[in-house]
Structure formats: C-alpha cells, structure tokens
C-alpha cells in the first residue's frame, strides 16, 4: 500500500475537515534530538504523522498542540524551549518550534465520508464515491483488504486494530458507514457514534432483523431508545440485488440523497440541523 507524503496527509485532513496542528522545528541549538526542519502533524487523537525528535521535546509539543486544538486556537506562533530548564532534559541546547493550527473545515471543505470495513461491498463502493467531491476514509484492521482498494487522491486507508477508537477524531460533518465483517465489529463503532457524536448520517449494512438486535443492544448499553434508533439499517436505497456492486450503488444513491437533504436544510432560512 502506497504511503501519502507528509503534505498530502495535511491536505487530506483539511479536505475532510479534521482539525490539526502543523509543528515545525525551525531552529535547534546544541545537543538536540532532531535537525532543523523536522515536522509533524497533530490531531485531537495525538500524533498523526512525522516527528520533531521524539522523547520529552515531542511529548511537550504534542501536549501544546492538543491544547490548541481543544481551545480552538487559530493563531499560529513560536515557542522557544531550553531543553534543560523548560523540557527537563539533562542535555544542553534549545529548540524553537512553530505551531500552525488548521481548524476543522466548514461547508467549503470536501464532503467527508468515513467507511468502517474494507470488504467486498467497500471494494465496489470506493470506485463509485472516489470521483465525487468527497474525502474518503476507510478504516479496517486487515491490511490485506486495505491493500486491495484503489488508489485515489481523495481517499486514505487506515489500519487500526480498534476502529471504534477513531470515532472521536472524525469531523462533525462526516457521513459514517458501518460496513465491517459482522455485527460484533459494527456495534462498537455504532455505539460510540451514537453515544458521543451527532453525525448527519449513519448507515449500517445488514437486515431489519440485525437492526432490531442492534437497537436492543444499544439500549441495554445505556442509550435512550430514541437515540438508539437513529441509524439506517439496511443502509442503501431499496433497489437491486444482493450483489456487492449493486449494494454499493444503492448505498451511494442514499448517501447523495441524504447529502442533498442536509444541504437544503442548512441553506433554508433559520434552519436548525437536528
């Protein structure tokens, strides 16, 4: 699987509307853990890519970057740290770091679509969605399935052993699809999405019977009944067969329909999106 360059990853985060901070080591004097020009990207969940040296310097820089994200700071700035007194390292030297926040995108950014799962339906769905003005993120713990997905400039593929852990980092405008290998791997993602976030669309592959089981389990886990019903299962408009390519087309059609509905609500005078 090809790896996107540093700045391609930064652009991808901007396109999908994920807030991040670009950190650059602009000056290093004495015994420092990294050379001038080192850089990293930090999101709300931590280090996204790159490094400014590891160890205590990077830990302190990560903490500051995440504090900027948590407080919504939009103004870039520099910090100067003496490694011994400011960072607590035994070696001498100092570093100067530049912090550049990239706030979460608004309505002008590409339409973010997050797909959990990379199986047969997703293999058919990605080529349908990739030509659209969207930012695709596909998450799956199986590298062999992620490697099969077609390359696209607006798509990124993430291998993660616990996909549900990524739900807090998703942009607010994201459309979420649970298309994993089964009910047991769909439910943790769905649980966190409904309990912790308020996405405009959540779809789950399956049947009416699966939807009923999921609702019962979500309620048993503490979700209010009304909230536990706020997902689409079976996902996709009711046409076509059970062939993966036809399911993919039905899902894409529903995503476009819901996207247009949400946009019309946002554009209506005094509209409030629920």
N, C-alpha and C positions, 0 to 999 in steps of 0.2 A: 504494500500500500504506500503510495507516494505521500511525502510529508510536505505540508504547505510551508512556505517561507515565513519568517518572522512577521514581515509586514502584511503578507497575505492573511495571516491569522488575525492581525489587528483589524484589517479591513472587514474580514468575515464577522468579527464581533460587532463592529459598527453597523454592518448591514443587518444583522439580526436584532439589533437594538439592545445588546448586552453592555452594561456599563463596565468600564475597565480603566486602569491607570497604566500609562506607559512610564517606566522608570529607566533613566539612563545615567550611567556613571560618567560624568563629564570631566572629572578630574580626580586623580589619585596620586598621593604623595607618600613616599616612604614605603614601608612594608605593608602593602595592601593585598587583599585576596583576589583581585581581578584587575584587568587592564582598563584604561580609559576607553570608553565607547561600548562597554558591556551594557546590555539592556535586558529588561524583562517586562512582561505584561501580567498584570494582576487583576483578577476579578473578585467578586464577593466571596467566592469559594476558595480563594488562595492563588497560588502561582499558576498561571495559565501556560506560559512558555518563557524560555530564556533564563538568564541568571545574571546577578550583579556580584557574584562571588561566593554565594553560599554562606554558611556559618552565621555568626551574630550580625554581621552587616546586612545580609539578606533578610534575616528574621526581622530586624528592626525596620527595614524598608518595607517589607510585606505588611507589617502592622500599621505603619503610617499610611500606606496606600489603601488598605482596607478601611481605615478610619475615614479617609477622604471619601470613599465610596459610601460609607454608612451615613455620613453627614451631608452628602450631596455637594461637596465642594467642587466647583467648576474651574477655579482659578489655578493655573499652573504655578510652580515655584521651585526654588532651590533649597537644599539643606546642606549644611557643612557639618560633618561629624569628625571629631578627633577619636581615633579608634580606641585609645586607652581610657579617656575620660567620658566620652559620650556613648560608646558602644560596649565598654567593659572588656576589651581585648588586651592581652598582655603585650602585643607587638605595637611598635610605634607606627606613625603615619596618620593620614587623614583622607577622607573622601568627600567629594562634592557630588550630590545626586540631584537630578532634575525629575520632578514629578509632574506628569501631564495627564489630568483626568479626561476621560472620554465618556460623557454622560450617556445614559441609556437613550436610544433613539426615539424620536417621536413619530408622528404619522408619515413623515417623509422617508423613513427608512424602509428597506425591503420587508416584505411580509414574512415574519418568522414562523416556520413550521418545524416542530420537533417530533421526530418519529422514534419511538422506543421499539426496537426489534429490527432485524435485518433479514428476515426470512423471505420466502417465495413471493408473498404479496408486496413486500417492500422492494424487492428486486424489480418488480414490474412497475411499482408506483414512482420510484425516483426518476426514471426517464420521462415520465409524464409531467412531473412537477418541475424538474430542473429547468426547462426552457422558460418558465414563468418568472415574473419579477418577485422572487421569494428568496429567503435564506433558509436552506435546509440543514437540519442537524439530525443525524441518525446515531442512536446510541444502542450498543449491544455488547455483551461480554465476549462474544465469539468472533475472534479475528478472521476466521476463515469465511464467515458470511460478510463481514465488512469489506474484506478484500475483493469480493465479487461485485460490489456496487460500482456503477460507472463513475468516472471522474467528472466533476463539474466545478466551475469556478465559484458557484454559489452554494456548494454543498461541502459539509465537513462531517467526518465519521469518527465517532469517539468510542473507544473500547473502555468499558467500565464494568467492574465486577458487581457493583450495586447501583444499577441505573437510577433508582429512585433518589439516590443522594444528589443527583444533578437537578432535581425539580426546583429547589430554591434559587438556583442560578439562572433559570430561564427568564427571558424578558416577559413583561406583563402582557404584551400583545400576542404572545405565541399561541398558535393552534397546536394542540397536543394530540398525538395519536398513539394509543397503546396497541401495538401490533406484534407483541412478543410471541415467544413459542408456546405460551399457555397461560391459563388462568392464574397460576401461582406467581408468575413473573409480571403479569399485568397489574394485579391488585396492589402491590406496594407503590407502584408509580401512581395509580389512580387514587390511593389513599392519601398520599402526600399532596397531590394536585388539588384535591377537593378540600382537604383539611387546612392547607396552608396558603393556597393561592386562589386566584379568581380569573382563570383564563377565559377568553371569549368562546373557545370551543374545545371540547374534549371528546374524542371518539375512541371506542374500544371494539376490536374485532371480535366476532362471536355471534351468539344467537340470543333470542329473547330469554331462553332458559338461563344462559350464562349471565345475562344482565340481572335477572332476578336473584341469582345466587350472589353476585357481586353486591347488589344493594343490601341484601340481608347481612352480609359480612361487614360492610361498611358501617351499617347502623350498629351492629354488635360491637364494633370497634370504637363507637362513640360519636359518629357523625349524625346530625339531625336527619330525619327521614327525607325532608325536602332537599337538603344538600346532597344526600346520597343518591338522589335520582337525577342529578344534573350532569349526565353524560349520555352520549349517543352510542347505543349498542343494540343491534348490529350497526356499525358505522358504515356509511355509504348509502346512496340513494337506491331504492328498490327496483333495480333492473339488472338484467344479465344473469349469467350463470355463476357457479362457484369456482370457475377457473381463475387463477391468480390475476391474469391480465384484465379480466372483466371486473373482478372485485376492485382492482386498482383504479379502473376508470370510474366506477361508481363512487369510490372514496374521493377521488379528485373532483368529481362533479359536486359532491356535497361540500367539500372544502370551499370551492369557488362560490357556491350558493350562500354559504354562511359568511364568507368574507364580504360579499356584496351586501348582505343584510346588516352586518356590523357597521360597515362604512356608511350605509344610508342612515342608520341610527345616529352615528356620530355627526353626520352632516346636517341632520334635522335641527331646526331652531330649538334651543333649550332642551336638547335630548340628553338623557342620562342613561348610560350603558349599565345594565344590571348584570 
